[in-house]
Amino acid sequence: MAMAAAEIETMIKEALPDAQVRIDDLRGDGDHYAATVISTAFAGKTRVQQHQMVYAALKGRMGGQLHALQLTTQTP
């Protein structure tokens, strides 16, 4: 079962309240997304740590409900 882009955005914003989130459906299938997440919480973190924070926000749905998520993370 695919996840809606709005659900992904909501979950990320719940974990990172100051985040600016942009979600793009790459194939129109609700299963392959690209996300750009900008948050002050990423300051001082490596890119891997930033991505881990986003994956943690998705509460284990990666690889199940959400098949593919291309991530771009930044600090403001």
C-alpha positions in Angstrom: 0.0 0.0 0.0 1.4 3.4 -1.1 1.7 6.5 1.1 0.3 9.8 0.2 2.7 12.7 -0.1 0.7 14.7 2.5 1.1 11.9 5.0 4.9 11.8 4.4 5.0 15.6 4.9 2.9 15.5 8.1 5.1 12.8 9.6 8.3 14.7 8.9 6.8 18.0 10.3 5.7 16.2 13.5 9.2 15.0 14.1 10.9 18.3 12.9 8.3 21.0 13.6 10.4 23.8 12.0 10.9 21.9 8.8 10.1 23.2 5.4 9.2 20.1 3.4 8.6 19.6 -0.3 7.5 16.3 -1.6 7.5 15.3 -5.3 5.9 12.1 -6.7 8.6 11.0 -9.1 6.5 8.5 -11.1 2.9 9.4 -10.3 2.5 6.0 -8.6 2.5 7.2 -4.9 5.4 4.9 -4.3 8.5 6.8 -5.5 9.1 10.2 -4.0 11.7 12.9 -3.7 11.7 15.0 -0.5 13.6 18.2 0.3 13.7 18.9 4.0 15.1 22.1 5.5 15.4 22.3 9.2 17.6 23.9 11.9 17.6 20.5 13.6 20.2 19.4 11.0 22.8 21.9 12.1 26.0 20.2 13.0 24.8 16.8 11.7 26.4 14.8 8.9 24.3 14.1 5.8 23.9 10.5 7.0 22.6 11.7 10.4 20.2 14.1 8.7 18.8 11.4 6.5 18.5 9.1 9.6 16.4 11.8 11.3 14.0 11.9 8.4 13.8 8.1 8.2 13.1 7.9 11.9 10.2 10.4 11.4 8.7 7.9 9.0 8.4 5.3 11.8 9.5 2.3 9.9 7.4 2.8 6.8 10.5 2.9 4.5 10.7 -0.3 2.5 7.1 -1.1 3.2 4.4 1.4 2.6 7.0 3.8 1.2 9.2 2.0 -1.4 11.6 4.8 -2.5 12.4 8.2 -1.1 15.2 10.4 -2.6 16.2 12.8 0.1 17.8 16.2 0.0 18.4 17.7 3.5 19.7 21.2 4.3 19.9 23.7 7.1 18.2 27.1 6.5 
